[in-house]
Amino acid sequence: MGLFSRSKRGASAATEPESADSAKTAGGAPEPDRADAPAPPEHTGPYDVADAPDEDRIDLSGLQVPMVDGMELRLEMDQRTRAVTGANLVLDGSSLQLQAFAAPKSRSLWDEVRASLRESVSSQGGTAETREGRFGTELVCRMPVKRADGRTGYRPVRFLGVDGRRWFLRAILSGPAVSDAEAAARFEDILARVVVVRGAEAMAPQELIPLTLPGQRPGLVPAGENPLDPLARGPEITEIG
């Protein structure tokens, strides 16, 4: 997949080497590089754990998130099973929700997930539009919400998806950063530094990649009060409300 591949200059050149004459201009000097030749794409995140650059991150087992000054980490937990199901990164009144899912080797998931999300938003009376962003095609939505006076209001959110190496990462940006370009760029930079740890075990497509509380081993049930104040379980891969 292009987002995670490293491109090398000259990779698209013919297998036969150029002759000495073909590499020169009519005047005999070497032909300069074409100004309009496309630059190789940069290798950017979110990263598979095998490709991630060194950085101090908070280890949640299935996800590793960067440490950012002023950022609050809130974990979403299934109240019945006590399993951690998602991470919310809260900064300056906006939130970036992260959930990682297993994906098949043969195809990406974001196209079909995006179509399901768009249909779900529309069925609830909201609006959803696609646009191209830093991580490819994303979904910009206005979600209907009930206001205190009983009337219906709308909450803007951005759905971003990244297909990785046998995993799919979904991010939901909400709050003022949805309409504030500078704040949005800061969250995009955070997302680009996230690492997904898929693991080698067999998992069904769209199965949630397990997370743990920082410093805990997988399968260890937290005792007593959770100091991170986890929220209720977040939406499944094709659900919104």
DRENVEX-892244 format. One record per residue (C-alpha): residue in one letter; x, y, z. Coordinates in steps of 0.2 Angstrom, whole numbers. Layout:
N
<'A' <X Y Z>> ...
//
This chain:
241
<'M' <0 0 0>> <'G' <7 17 -5>> <'L' <5 25 12>> <'F' <17 13 20>> <'S' <28 9 6>> <'R' <46 17 4>> <'S' <48 23 -14>> <'K' <65 23 -22>> <'R' <71 35 -36>> <'G' <72 26 -52>> <'A' <61 11 -47>> <'S' <50 14 -62>> <'A' <65 15 -75>> <'A' <66 2 -88>> <'T' <75 -14 -84>> <'E' <87 -11 -99>> <'P' <101 2 -95>> <'E' <101 17 -105>> <'S' <114 19 -118>> <'A' <127 33 -116>> <'D' <120 42 -131>> <'S' <102 42 -124>> <'A' <108 50 -108>> <'K' <115 65 -116>> <'T' <107 80 -124>> <'A' <111 85 -142>> <'G' <126 95 -136>> <'G' <134 80 -128>> <'A' <131 86 -110>> <'P' <121 74 -98>> <'E' <102 78 -98>> <'P' <97 87 -83>> <'D' <83 79 -72>> <'R' <66 84 -77>> <'A' <59 98 -67>> <'D' <41 90 -68>> <'A' <47 73 -62>> <'P' <36 67 -47>> <'A' <45 67 -31>> <'P' <45 50 -22>> <'P' <31 49 -8>> <'E' <37 52 10>> <'H' <35 37 22>> <'T' <23 44 35>> <'G' <13 36 49>> <'P' <3 30 57>> <'Y' <16 16 58>> <'D' <16 -3 59>> <'V' <27 -7 73>> <'A' <40 -15 62>> <'D' <42 2 53>> <'A' <40 14 68>> <'P' <54 27 71>> <'D' <61 28 89>> <'E' <50 39 100>> <'D' <44 39 118>> <'R' <26 33 117>> <'I' <12 27 129>> <'D' <11 8 127>> <'L' <-7 2 126>> <'S' <-2 -15 118>> <'G' <-12 -14 102>> <'L' <-8 5 100>> <'Q' <6 16 105>> <'V' <2 34 106>> <'P' <14 49 107>> <'M' <17 59 122>> <'V' <11 77 119>> <'D' <12 91 132>> <'G' <-5 95 138>> <'M' <-14 80 131>> <'E' <-25 69 141>> <'L' <-27 51 138>> <'R' <-44 43 141>> <'L' <-47 25 138>> <'E' <-64 18 133>> <'M' <-69 2 142>> <'D' <-82 -12 140>> <'Q' <-91 -11 157>> <'R' <-96 -29 156>> <'T' <-80 -37 151>> <'R' <-68 -23 157>> <'A' <-59 -24 141>> <'V' <-51 -8 134>> <'T' <-59 -4 117>> <'G' <-52 12 112>> <'A' <-41 27 116>> <'N' <-47 46 116>> <'L' <-33 59 115>> <'V' <-40 75 122>> <'L' <-31 92 119>> <'D' <-38 109 120>> <'G' <-56 104 121>> <'S' <-55 93 105>> <'S' <-54 74 105>> <'L' <-46 61 93>> <'Q' <-54 43 96>> <'L' <-43 29 90>> <'Q' <-48 11 87>> <'A' <-38 -2 78>> <'F' <-45 -18 69>> <'A' <-38 -33 61>> <'A' <-39 -33 42>> <'P' <-36 -46 29>> <'K' <-20 -47 19>> <'S' <-30 -47 2>> <'R' <-39 -30 3>> <'S' <-41 -14 13>> <'L' <-55 -10 24>> <'W' <-57 9 23>> <'D' <-67 10 7>> <'E' <-81 -2 13>> <'V' <-81 5 31>> <'R' <-82 23 25>> <'A' <-97 18 14>> <'S' <-106 10 29>> <'L' <-102 25 40>> <'R' <-109 37 27>> <'E' <-125 27 26>> <'S' <-127 26 44>> <'V' <-125 45 46>> <'S' <-138 48 33>> <'S' <-150 36 41>> <'Q' <-149 46 57>> <'G' <-153 62 49>> <'G' <-135 69 47>> <'T' <-125 74 33>> <'A' <-109 66 26>> <'E' <-97 71 13>> <'T' <-80 64 7>> <'R' <-65 74 4>> <'E' <-46 72 2>> <'G' <-35 75 17>> <'R' <-18 71 23>> <'F' <-22 52 25>> <'G' <-32 50 10>> <'T' <-51 50 8>> <'E' <-60 55 24>> <'L' <-78 58 29>> <'V' <-84 75 36>> <'C' <-100 73 45>> <'R' <-113 83 54>> <'M' <-121 72 67>> <'P' <-138 75 74>> <'V' <-139 78 93>> <'K' <-153 82 105>> <'R' <-151 99 113>> <'A' <-156 103 131>> <'D' <-172 112 124>> <'G' <-177 97 115>> <'R' <-172 103 97>> <'T' <-160 94 86>> <'G' <-143 101 84>> <'Y' <-128 95 74>> <'R' <-111 90 79>> <'P' <-97 91 66>> <'V' <-85 76 66>> <'R' <-71 69 54>> <'F' <-69 51 51>> <'L' <-51 46 45>> <'G' <-46 29 41>> <'V' <-29 21 38>> <'D' <-26 4 30>> <'G' <-10 -4 36>> <'R' <-1 -21 37>> <'R' <-15 -33 41>> <'W' <-23 -19 52>> <'F' <-35 -4 50>> <'L' <-35 11 61>> <'R' <-50 22 62>> <'A' <-49 40 70>> <'I' <-63 51 74>> <'L' <-59 70 77>> <'S' <-72 80 86>> <'G' <-73 97 94>> <'P' <-67 114 89>> <'A' <-52 106 79>> <'V' <-64 100 66>> <'S' <-66 118 60>> <'D' <-50 125 66>> <'A' <-36 121 53>> <'E' <-22 125 65>> <'A' <-29 113 78>> <'A' <-34 100 66>> <'A' <-16 100 59>> <'R' <-9 97 77>> <'F' <-21 82 79>> <'E' <-15 75 62>> <'D' <3 76 67>> <'I' <-2 66 83>> <'L' <-11 53 72>> <'A' <4 52 60>> <'R' <15 47 75>> <'V' <4 33 81>> <'V' <10 15 80>> <'V' <-1 0 78>> <'V' <4 -17 85>> <'R' <-6 -30 76>> <'G' <2 -46 83>> <'A' <5 -62 74>> <'E' <-10 -71 81>> <'A' <-25 -76 70>> <'M' <-39 -63 70>> <'A' <-55 -61 60>> <'P' <-57 -46 49>> <'Q' <-64 -31 58>> <'E' <-60 -39 75>> <'L' <-55 -26 87>> <'I' <-36 -26 91>> <'P' <-35 -28 110>> <'L' <-29 -14 121>> <'T' <-23 -13 139>> <'L' <-20 0 152>> <'P' <-3 8 152>> <'G' <9 -4 160>> <'Q' <-2 -19 161>> <'R' <0 -36 153>> <'P' <-14 -42 141>> <'G' <-28 -50 150>> <'L' <-25 -42 167>> <'V' <-41 -35 174>> <'P' <-39 -18 183>> <'A' <-43 -18 202>> <'G' <-53 -4 210>> <'E' <-55 13 202>> <'N' <-48 16 185>> <'P' <-37 32 187>> <'L' <-39 36 169>> <'D' <-58 38 171>> <'P' <-62 27 156>> <'L' <-78 32 146>> <'A' <-91 20 140>> <'R' <-87 8 125>> <'G' <-85 18 109>> <'P' <-94 14 93>> <'E' <-90 -2 83>> <'I' <-82 -1 67>> <'T' <-99 2 57>> <'E' <-109 10 71>> <'I' <-109 29 76>> <'G' <-122 33 90>> 
//
